[in-house]
Amino acid sequence: MATYCVFTADRRPLLDDGSVVLVRDRFSWAAAAFGALWALGHRLWFAALGLTGAWLGLAALVTGGVVSPIIGAAGALLTGFHAADLRARGLWDRGYRVDDLVVAPDLDEAERRYLARRRLARVEP
């Protein structure tokens, strides 16, 4: 089972395209492998800038030797582990707010459970 954090856009109807975003809390191999490009793909401009700056700074400080690949791998692992946090922060900055937390085996089931829960919340007084 996976955990999904549900973000909803402020002042937008629930069924509008993009008004609900589910972010799975897990390690992201794409973020670890591609870093700044992954951030740009998710419209995380400042995160992409920060990742690029961090990689350039590390490259300037550490040139060659055994330490350089170890630091690069550590940076990639940190990026992969914090990818969900970066996405959540980017959504928060764009006006989305945390609405719910859903545990489900996949994204489709998480969406179904969230919408069913919302429907029940509206019916009850």
C-alpha positions as CSV (number, residue, x, y, z in Angstrom):
1,M,0.0,0.0,0.0
2,A,1.2,3.5,-0.8
3,T,0.5,6.8,0.9
4,Y,-0.8,9.7,-1.3
5,C,-1.1,13.3,-0.1
6,V,-4.0,15.0,-1.8
7,F,-3.6,18.7,-2.7
8,T,-6.6,20.8,-3.9
9,A,-6.4,24.2,-5.6
10,D,-8.0,27.1,-3.7
11,R,-11.0,28.7,-5.3
12,R,-11.4,26.1,-8.0
13,P,-14.2,23.6,-8.4
14,L,-13.3,20.0,-7.4
15,L,-13.9,18.5,-10.8
16,D,-11.8,21.0,-12.9
17,D,-8.8,19.6,-14.6
18,G,-5.8,20.1,-12.3
19,S,-7.8,21.1,-9.2
20,V,-6.8,17.9,-7.4
21,V,-3.2,16.6,-7.4
22,L,-2.1,13.4,-5.6
23,V,1.6,13.1,-4.6
24,R,2.9,9.7,-3.7
25,D,5.2,9.6,-0.8
26,R,8.1,7.5,-2.0
27,F,11.6,7.6,-3.4
28,S,11.8,8.9,-7.0
29,W,14.3,7.3,-9.3
30,A,13.6,10.0,-12.0
31,A,14.5,12.7,-9.5
32,A,17.6,10.9,-8.4
33,A,18.8,10.3,-12.0
34,F,17.8,13.6,-13.6
35,G,17.7,16.1,-10.7
36,A,17.2,19.5,-12.2
37,L,15.5,18.2,-15.3
38,W,13.0,16.3,-13.2
39,A,12.3,19.5,-11.2
40,L,11.8,21.5,-14.4
41,G,9.3,18.9,-15.6
42,H,7.2,19.4,-12.5
43,R,7.4,23.2,-12.7
44,L,9.7,23.5,-9.7
45,W,11.8,26.4,-11.0
46,F,13.6,27.3,-7.7
47,A,14.3,23.7,-6.9
48,A,15.8,23.2,-10.4
49,L,17.9,26.4,-9.9
50,G,19.0,25.2,-6.4
51,L,19.9,21.7,-7.7
52,T,21.9,23.1,-10.6
53,G,23.7,25.5,-8.2
54,A,24.5,22.7,-5.8
55,W,25.9,20.4,-8.6
56,L,28.0,23.3,-10.0
57,G,29.2,24.2,-6.5
58,L,30.2,20.6,-5.7
59,A,31.9,20.2,-9.1
60,A,33.9,23.4,-8.4
61,L,34.9,22.2,-4.9
62,V,35.7,18.5,-5.6
63,T,37.5,17.7,-8.8
64,G,38.6,14.1,-9.3
65,G,39.5,11.5,-6.8
66,V,37.3,8.9,-5.1
67,V,35.3,11.4,-3.1
68,S,33.6,13.0,-6.2
69,P,31.4,10.0,-7.2
70,I,30.5,9.4,-3.6
71,I,29.3,13.0,-3.1
72,G,27.5,12.8,-6.4
73,A,25.7,9.6,-5.5
74,A,24.8,11.1,-2.0
75,G,23.3,14.2,-3.7
76,A,21.3,12.1,-6.1
77,L,20.0,9.9,-3.2
78,L,19.0,13.0,-1.3
79,T,17.2,14.4,-4.3
80,G,15.3,11.1,-4.8
81,F,14.3,10.8,-1.2
82,H,13.0,14.4,-1.0
83,A,11.3,14.5,-4.4
84,A,7.8,14.2,-2.9
85,D,8.7,17.0,-0.5
86,L,9.8,19.2,-3.3
87,R,6.6,18.6,-5.2
88,A,4.5,19.3,-2.2
89,R,6.3,22.6,-1.6
90,G,5.9,23.6,-5.2
91,L,2.2,22.9,-5.1
92,W,1.9,24.8,-1.8
93,D,3.6,27.8,-3.4
94,R,1.1,27.7,-6.3
95,G,-1.9,27.9,-4.1
96,Y,-2.7,24.3,-3.5
97,R,-3.5,23.1,0.1
98,V,-3.3,19.7,1.7
99,D,-6.9,18.3,1.8
100,D,-6.4,14.6,2.7
101,L,-4.1,11.7,3.1
102,V,-5.1,8.5,1.3
103,V,-3.6,5.0,1.6
104,A,-4.2,2.9,-1.5
105,P,-2.4,0.3,-3.7
106,D,-2.3,2.6,-6.8
107,L,-3.1,6.1,-8.0
108,D,-6.5,5.2,-9.5
109,E,-7.7,3.6,-6.3
110,A,-6.4,6.6,-4.3
111,E,-8.4,8.9,-6.5
112,R,-11.5,6.8,-6.1
113,R,-11.1,6.6,-2.3
114,Y,-10.6,10.4,-2.1
115,L,-13.6,11.2,-4.2
116,A,-15.8,8.7,-2.3
117,R,-14.7,10.3,1.0
118,R,-15.5,13.8,-0.3
119,R,-18.9,12.7,-1.4
120,L,-19.6,11.2,2.1
121,A,-18.4,14.4,3.8
122,R,-20.9,16.5,1.8
123,V,-23.8,14.2,2.6
124,E,-23.3,14.1,6.3
125,P,-24.4,17.2,8.3
